[in-house]
Structures are given as C-alpha cells and as structure tokens.
C-alpha cells in the first residue's frame, strides 16, 4: 500500500465527521480504495514506515470505514489487523483503543486477526 494513499485517507479522516465517512470521501475515493480492505499481509509491510501518530487515526478510519462504506467489508484481511500489529510491536497499542475498536465494529477478527 502506497504511503501517499494512506496519507490521503488519513487527511480525509482528520477533517471528516467520523459518523459520516461516506459524505467526507468522494464516490471515486470510496470506489478506488475499497480494494485496500481485501489485501493480504504482504501488502501492508509499508505500515512499518508510518509515524506512531498516523497509526491510531488509520486504525479508527479503517474500523469505521468497514462499518459505513459499501464494499469495504474485510473480515480476516482487515487493515486494522496489520496496523494494530505494528502498534503492538512498537508498544503503542492501548487498552482504550482495543475497547474503541470492539465498540465500533462487528468484525470479529479485529483487532487481533484470526486465531490460526
């Protein structure tokens, strides 16, 4: 996943109403980026290059996007899983963020991924 693409989504999210992502992203952005939700782990290796300050907002964005945007279902391939892994490796994943994810998602795989 290209760094520029993630920064574009992050920028949109930071100015968006979190309850209305579909109004904050253009139809083109929604359609063009839906494929991010089904990429495998190898595609998310660039996340390790992101600053700590970018990780949590991206986790929040992808958590909400899956719930609000049509075609953004991800299941066990959620970007949240890969972003959280980076956060855990850096020691910046908090219990508060875990609770927030669980409260705002019905995806049983996030934040930790599949048990297998």
C-alpha positions in Angstrom: 0.0 0.0 0.0 1.4 3.3 -1.0 2.3 5.8 1.7 0.7 8.6 -0.2 -2.6 6.8 -0.4 -2.7 6.2 3.3 -1.8 9.8 4.0 -4.6 10.9 1.7 -7.1 8.8 3.6 -5.7 9.9 6.9 -6.1 13.6 5.8 -9.7 13.0 4.7 -10.5 11.3 8.0 -9.0 14.0 10.1 -11.3 16.5 8.6 -14.3 14.2 8.4 -17.3 13.6 10.6 -16.5 10.1 11.8 -20.1 9.2 11.8 -20.5 10.2 8.1 -17.4 8.9 6.2 -19.5 8.5 3.0 -20.0 12.3 3.0 -16.3 13.0 3.6 -14.9 10.9 0.8 -15.8 11.3 -2.9 -17.5 8.4 -4.7 -14.3 8.0 -6.7 -12.2 7.7 -3.5 -14.6 5.2 -2.0 -14.6 3.0 -5.1 -10.9 3.3 -5.8 -9.8 2.5 -2.2 -12.3 -0.3 -1.4 -9.7 -2.9 -2.6 -7.5 -1.9 0.3 -9.8 -3.9 2.6 -9.0 -7.2 1.0 -5.2 -7.0 0.6 -3.0 -9.6 2.3 -0.4 -9.0 5.0 2.4 -8.6 2.5 0.7 -5.5 1.0 0.8 -3.8 4.4 4.5 -4.0 5.1 4.9 -0.3 4.4 2.8 0.4 7.5 6.0 -0.1 9.5 7.3 3.2 8.0 4.4 5.2 9.3 4.8 7.5 12.3 3.2 6.4 15.5 0.9 9.4 15.3 -0.6 8.1 12.0 -1.3 4.6 13.1 -4.2 5.2 15.6 -6.2 7.5 13.3 -5.8 5.0 10.4 -7.0 2.2 12.7 -10.0 4.3 13.6 -10.6 5.2 9.9 -10.5 1.6 8.6 -12.6 0.4 11.6 -15.3 2.9 10.8 -15.0 2.6 7.0 -15.7 -1.1 7.1 -18.9 -0.4 9.0 -20.1 2.6 7.0 -18.9 2.2 3.4 -20.4 -0.2 0.9 -17.9 -2.7 -0.5 -15.4 -2.1 2.3 -16.0 -5.4 4.2 -12.8 -7.1 5.1 -13.2 -9.8 7.7 -9.9 -11.5 8.5 -8.0 -9.3 6.0 -8.8 -6.0 7.7 -6.1 -3.4 7.5 -6.8 -2.8 11.2 -5.1 -6.1 12.0 -1.9 -5.1 10.3 -1.9 -1.6 11.7 -2.5 -2.9 15.2 0.4 -5.4 14.8 2.7 -2.5 14.1 1.4 -0.6 17.1 1.8 -3.7 19.3 5.4 -4.2 18.1 6.1 -0.5 19.0 4.3 -0.8 22.3 1.8 2.0 21.5 -1.4 -0.1 21.3 -3.6 0.8 24.2 -6.4 -1.0 26.0 -8.6 2.1 25.3 -8.1 1.7 21.5 -8.9 -2.0 21.8 -12.2 -1.2 23.6 -13.0 1.5 21.0 -12.4 -0.9 18.1 -14.7 -3.6 19.7 -17.4 -1.0 20.4 -17.3 0.4 16.8 -17.1 -2.8 14.8 -18.8 -6.1 14.3 -15.8 -7.6 12.6 -14.9 -10.5 14.9 -11.3 -10.6 13.5 -10.2 -7.2 14.6 -8.1 -6.1 16.3 -6.0 -9.3 16.5 -6.8 -11.3 13.4 -7.6 -14.9 13.0 -6.6 -17.4 15.7 -4.9 -19.6 13.2 
